Amino acid sequence: MSTPLDLASVASHTMPTTLMDAWKARLERWYAHPGLYRWSLSNPLTRWLTRRRTRQLFDLMAGFVHSQVVLACVRLDVFRTLHQAPATLNDLARRTGLAPAVLQRLLLSAVALGLLEHRSAGRFGLGPLGVPLAQHEGIAQMIEHNHLLYQDMQDPVAFLGNAWAGGMAGYWPYAHAESQAGLPAAAVADKFTRYSELMAASQGFVVQEILSSYFFDDHLCVLDVGAGRGRFVSELAAHAPHLSFKMFDLPPVLALAREGLQAKGLTHRVALHPGSFLDDPLPEGADLITLVRVAHDHPDAVVRQILRKAHAALPVGGVLMLAEPMAQSSNGTGQGSDSADAYFHFYLLAMGAGRLRTPQELQEMMKEAGFTHVELLNNDMPIHARILLGRKSQCLPLVSGKSVN
Ligand SMILES: C[S@@+](CC[C@H](N)C(=O)[O-])C[C@H]1O[C@@H](n2cnc3c(N)ncnc32)[C@H](O)[C@@H]1O
């Protein structure tokens, strides 16, 4: 990896260091006591805790198998098939071409994971976790896409030494622009098409979080930066018919967006602004700028640059909305830890020089760029995205005749 990566700022706990460290060391010694495991299982007050921790450890060890069970079911189209009607093992064996005794292992594993359920007459049906997989194409596409990441991570220590040698780095052309130089134009165009399709397919849950957490009534024009094929803009256009839009993204991506906007009859409400936020200013004229799943793809210096450009493009009183998955567990206390962080840390490392940031880190960056009244919205499903807002209350001071933006 030639590009140096940014370090996360990890906050320490607030208790005096020596006291907290001494308490943690004591707990650790206690957990390691050879008799504790048996004693805690024999005690009705502690049994549940020991069982839960043992189970958590087992699930950590087995996580790869779980992810491959889901992937196999997606590839064999098990979820959509069973959504149409429950089916027997032999029905499914005929459809998939697998031997019943082998397929049964997969189906029983899927039952154990809550993806499928047993139904009457020896049939299998969808379990509670299988239903969304049958209904949302975006989840199935992400499961297939994650296979690239898991291939890259097959040897996790080698991966940490050279994270950009695999398929995930090759998938994202803008994260490694330098490596695209020798490729045929058609191959690069194909990469833009593939990731833009995946982003459009997987954006639905993020859009729902945004639309249900924020009132757009006070705005007139929205600039979506890193807009992709325009799924967010299209859904917001239907949700708030008074709004007009600008979309900013790399030229090949906006070329793909144009067709979709035409098909939806939105061209009169949406202006396209092809460009790169690395080189170009952002277009002016919008009173709300949205950055959806964009900042985490980029190193800190680029995020600061995008935020400064957003500040410069907004009128006084304008608002920036930054929405993406954010880290839950870097407060140093172990409180509020979220295993989804581990996925995003590794995904973003495999992709390029971006990273998962805490809301606090992003809030600080927004303030540095000049935004005030920076706040974290309280949305229902933070695993899809958390949402930050900041306001431009004033222009930044001029430095030797030029705005610092
Ligand atoms: C992870 S995708 C998110 C797309 C969309 N906002 C969503 O949530 O589905 C990041 C987007 O940023 C765009 N992007 C990356 N680098 C860019 C640059 N230098 N200038 C403009 N857009 C860029 C990509 O083309 C892509 O559409």
The ligand as a Tripos MOL2 file, in Angstrom:
@<TRIPOS>MOLECULE
LIG
   27    29     1     0     0
SMALL
NO_CHARGES

@<TRIPOS>ATOM
      1 C1        -20.1270    4.6660   -2.5130 C.3       1 LIG1
      2 S1        -20.7520    5.5460   -3.8470 S.3       1 LIG1
      3 C2        -22.2400    6.2370   -3.1890 C.3       1 LIG1
      4 C3        -23.2190    6.6540   -4.2490 C.3       1 LIG1
      5 C4        -24.5700    7.1240   -3.7020 C.3       1 LIG1
      6 N1        -24.4380    8.3740   -2.9990 N.3       1 LIG1
      7 C5        -25.1480    6.0400   -2.8190 C.2       1 LIG1
      8 O1        -25.2370    6.2110   -1.6070 O.co2     1 LIG1
      9 O2        -25.5330    4.9870   -3.3880 O.co2     1 LIG1
     10 C6        -19.7010    6.9860   -3.9310 C.3       1 LIG1
     11 C7        -20.0000    7.8820   -5.1110 C.3       1 LIG1
     12 O3        -19.0230    8.9440   -5.1020 O.3       1 LIG1
     13 C8        -18.6050    9.1530   -6.4320 C.3       1 LIG1
     14 N2        -17.2420    9.7230   -6.4520 N.ar      1 LIG1
     15 C9        -16.0820    9.1160   -6.1200 C.ar      1 LIG1
     16 N3        -15.0320    9.9330   -6.3040 N.ar      1 LIG1
     17 C10       -15.5340   11.0950   -6.7810 C.ar      1 LIG1
     18 C11       -14.9550   12.3300   -7.1800 C.ar      1 LIG1
     19 N4        -13.6240   12.5230   -7.1210 N.pl3     1 LIG1
     20 N5        -15.7710   13.3210   -7.5930 N.ar      1 LIG1
     21 C12       -17.1150   13.1320   -7.6700 C.ar      1 LIG1
     22 N6        -17.7360   11.9690   -7.2970 N.ar      1 LIG1
     23 C13       -16.9470   10.9650   -6.8690 C.ar      1 LIG1
     24 C14       -18.6440    7.7690   -7.0600 C.3       1 LIG1
     25 O4        -18.6540    7.8080   -8.4600 O.3       1 LIG1
     26 C15       -19.8920    7.1870   -6.4570 C.3       1 LIG1
     27 O5        -21.0180    7.4420   -7.2360 O.3       1 LIG1
@<TRIPOS>BOND
     1     1     2 1
     2     2     3 1
     3     2    10 1
     4     3     4 1
     5     4     5 1
     6     5     6 1
     7     5     7 1
     8     7     8 2
     9     7     9 1
    10    10    11 1
    11    11    12 1
    12    11    26 1
    13    12    13 1
    14    13    14 1
    15    13    24 1
    16    14    15 ar
    17    14    23 ar
    18    15    16 ar
    19    16    17 ar
    20    17    18 ar
    21    17    23 ar
    22    18    19 1
    23    18    20 ar
    24    20    21 ar
    25    21    22 ar
    26    22    23 ar
    27    24    25 1
    28    24    26 1
    29    26    27 1
@<TRIPOS>SUBSTRUCTURE
     1 LIG1         1 GROUP 0 **** ****
